[in-house]
Amino acid sequence: MYAFFSESHAQNLHLKITGKTIDETKTIDAIGYSKTHNNYLSVKNEIDSLRNYLNTLGFIENRLINIKKSNDSVFSAKLHLKQKFNTIYIYYNYQDVNTSF
């Protein structure tokens, strides 16, 4: 009698996110993000979540420059944070705004 054993190892994917500059990379590292993922969708979702969080911090023009697969298990993403906005003023004509809410 022969016994066959099939062992399946799910390969973890590793994510490294850097900024366009050293200061941007320091900002990203200070915020933190999950570096280990089960699949590419999880990697992409983590990048999207970080970008959304950067929006809430005032980096409303941040953009994803690229995502590269460095090898079988490592993805590298590069972001450009651009300018941080601490205050945004919105000027409007009060007659154009519906106040009947």
Residue frames relative to the residue before (quaternion, step in Angstrom):
aa qw qx qy qz dx dy dz
M 1.0000 0.0000 0.0000 0.0000 0.00 0.00 0.00
Y 0.1885 -0.7852 0.5845 0.0791 3.54 -0.87 1.00
A 0.1777 -0.7667 0.6076 0.1065 3.51 -1.02 0.77
F 0.1367 -0.7785 0.6098 0.0581 3.52 -0.85 0.99
F 0.1196 -0.7878 0.6026 0.0441 3.50 -0.86 0.96
S 0.1336 -0.7722 0.6188 0.0541 3.48 -0.83 1.01
E 0.0610 -0.8002 0.5966 0.0033 3.51 -0.58 1.13
S 0.1258 -0.8032 0.5814 0.0326 3.51 -0.69 1.10
H 0.1175 -0.7815 0.6108 0.0487 3.53 -0.81 1.03
A 0.2929 -0.7239 0.5969 0.1841 3.51 -0.75 1.03
Q 0.3220 -0.7637 0.5315 0.1750 3.51 -0.74 1.07
N 0.3298 -0.7311 0.5633 0.1983 3.54 -0.78 1.01
L 0.2842 -0.7317 0.5955 0.1709 3.52 -1.10 0.77
H 0.2415 -0.7668 0.5824 0.1198 3.54 -1.03 0.83
L 0.1900 -0.7878 0.5821 0.0660 3.54 -1.00 0.92
K 0.0364 -0.7592 0.6498 0.0081 3.54 -1.01 0.92
I 0.0882 -0.7967 0.5977 0.0147 3.57 -0.65 1.15
T 0.0346 -0.7858 0.6174 -0.0089 3.54 -0.87 1.02
G 0.4337 -0.6651 0.5405 0.2783 3.51 -1.32 0.32
K 0.6644 -0.4892 0.3765 0.4212 3.53 -1.31 0.09
T 0.7674 0.2008 -0.1162 0.5977 3.58 1.20 -0.57
I 0.6711 -0.4747 0.3738 0.4296 3.55 -1.30 0.19
D 0.6507 0.5165 -0.3200 0.4553 3.60 0.97 -0.82
E 0.6375 0.5101 -0.3321 0.4723 3.59 1.00 -0.75
T 0.6375 0.5200 -0.3251 0.4663 3.59 0.99 -0.80
K 0.6323 0.5234 -0.3274 0.4680 3.59 1.00 -0.77
T 0.6353 0.5207 -0.3240 0.4693 3.60 1.01 -0.80
I 0.6596 0.5058 -0.3009 0.4674 3.58 0.91 -0.94
D 0.6748 0.4911 -0.2959 0.4646 3.59 0.90 -0.90
A 0.6337 0.5343 -0.3292 0.4523 3.59 1.06 -0.73
I 0.6328 0.5132 -0.3242 0.4808 3.59 1.09 -0.70
G 0.2736 -0.7794 0.5096 0.2407 3.54 0.90 -0.97
Y 0.0563 0.7686 -0.6345 0.0600 3.53 -1.25 0.56
S 0.5764 -0.5745 0.4443 0.3745 3.57 -1.25 0.37
K 0.2527 -0.8117 0.5159 0.1057 3.54 -0.73 1.07
T 0.7339 0.3511 -0.2105 0.5420 3.61 1.22 -0.36
H 0.0034 -0.8131 0.5779 -0.0703 3.55 -0.86 1.05
N 0.5119 -0.6664 0.4640 0.2803 3.55 -1.25 0.51
N 0.8116 0.0111 0.0280 0.5834 3.58 1.11 -0.61
Y 0.7026 -0.4772 0.3212 0.4188 3.55 -1.31 0.23
L 0.6063 0.5618 -0.3614 0.4315 3.60 1.01 -0.72
S 0.6434 0.5113 -0.3144 0.4752 3.58 1.01 -0.78
V 0.6127 0.5362 -0.3355 0.4739 3.60 1.06 -0.75
K 0.6823 0.4885 -0.2800 0.4663 3.57 0.84 -1.02
N 0.6508 0.5144 -0.3154 0.4609 3.61 0.96 -0.82
E 0.6348 0.5274 -0.3293 0.4587 3.59 1.03 -0.74
I 0.6406 0.5075 -0.3180 0.4805 3.58 1.00 -0.81
D 0.6565 0.5074 -0.3066 0.4664 3.59 0.94 -0.89
S 0.6477 0.5166 -0.3180 0.4610 3.59 0.98 -0.83
L 0.6471 0.5086 -0.3181 0.4705 3.57 0.97 -0.82
R 0.6516 0.5111 -0.3163 0.4627 3.59 0.94 -0.84
N 0.6426 0.5071 -0.3229 0.4750 3.60 0.99 -0.76
Y 0.6499 0.5012 -0.3180 0.4747 3.59 0.98 -0.79
L 0.6146 0.5371 -0.3394 0.4675 3.59 1.03 -0.75
N 0.5936 0.5579 -0.3543 0.4593 3.59 1.08 -0.69
T 0.6882 0.4825 -0.2909 0.4571 3.59 0.88 -0.90
L 0.6596 0.4984 -0.3020 0.4747 3.59 1.21 -0.45
G 0.6483 -0.5375 0.3128 0.4394 3.57 1.29 -0.10
F 0.5674 0.5578 -0.3985 0.4562 3.59 1.26 0.02
I 0.0312 0.8736 -0.4838 0.0425 3.55 0.73 1.14
E 0.6949 0.4359 -0.2787 0.4994 3.60 1.23 -0.25
N 0.3277 0.7626 -0.5110 0.2236 3.62 1.19 0.23
R 0.0339 -0.8041 0.5933 0.0171 3.52 -1.12 0.65
L 0.4666 -0.6442 0.5347 0.2853 3.51 -1.25 0.57
I 0.2915 -0.7623 0.5519 0.1712 3.58 -0.62 1.09
N 0.7665 -0.2604 0.1773 0.5597 3.59 0.85 -0.93
I 0.2065 -0.6914 0.6676 0.1836 3.48 -1.44 0.20
K 0.0421 -0.8038 0.5933 -0.0099 3.56 -0.74 1.08
K 0.3382 -0.6943 0.5947 0.2234 3.51 -1.15 0.71
S 0.2827 -0.8011 0.5082 0.1415 3.58 -0.30 1.28
N 0.7511 -0.1407 0.0884 0.6390 3.57 1.10 -0.75
D 0.8091 -0.2994 0.1782 0.4732 3.60 -1.22 -0.25
S 0.8292 0.2316 -0.0980 0.4991 3.58 1.00 -0.69
V 0.6914 0.4548 -0.2797 0.4867 3.62 1.22 0.05
F 0.0883 -0.7624 0.6403 0.0322 3.52 -0.94 1.03
S 0.1422 -0.7686 0.6196 0.0708 3.55 -1.03 0.86
A 0.0895 -0.7821 0.6160 0.0288 3.55 -0.85 1.00
K 0.1504 -0.7757 0.6073 0.0827 3.54 -1.08 0.77
L 0.1172 -0.7924 0.5981 0.0229 3.55 -0.86 1.08
H 0.1912 -0.7126 0.6547 0.1646 3.52 -1.28 0.47
L 0.3067 -0.7968 0.4953 0.1602 3.57 -0.43 1.24
K 0.2004 -0.7921 0.5328 0.2204 3.57 1.12 -0.75
Q 0.7876 -0.3380 0.2377 0.4570 3.55 -1.26 -0.39
K 0.3245 -0.7138 0.5848 0.2080 3.55 -1.12 0.75
F 0.2078 -0.7652 0.6011 0.1002 3.54 -0.91 1.01
N 0.2365 -0.7750 0.5726 0.1244 3.56 -0.76 1.06
T 0.7870 0.0852 -0.0193 0.6107 3.56 1.14 -0.70
I 0.0768 -0.7645 0.6382 0.0485 3.53 -1.07 0.78
Y 0.1873 -0.7720 0.6009 0.0886 3.53 -0.79 1.05
I 0.1218 -0.7730 0.6206 0.0504 3.54 -0.96 0.92
Y 0.1244 -0.7863 0.6041 0.0357 3.52 -0.62 1.18
Y 0.0728 0.7964 -0.5940 0.0866 3.54 -0.91 0.91
N 0.4765 -0.6122 0.5441 0.3195 3.48 -1.33 0.34
Y 0.4267 -0.7374 0.4575 0.2546 3.60 -0.50 1.16
Q 0.6049 0.5624 -0.3626 0.4316 3.61 1.15 -0.46
D 0.6618 0.5079 -0.3004 0.4624 3.58 1.21 -0.45
V 0.6547 0.5030 -0.3043 0.4751 3.58 1.27 -0.19
N 0.3754 -0.7192 0.5459 0.2093 3.54 -0.88 1.03
T 0.1228 -0.8241 0.5518 0.0346 3.60 -0.47 1.17
S 0.4874 0.6916 -0.4176 0.3312 3.61 1.22 0.21
F 0.3639 0.7436 -0.4958 0.2624 3.62 1.16 0.26
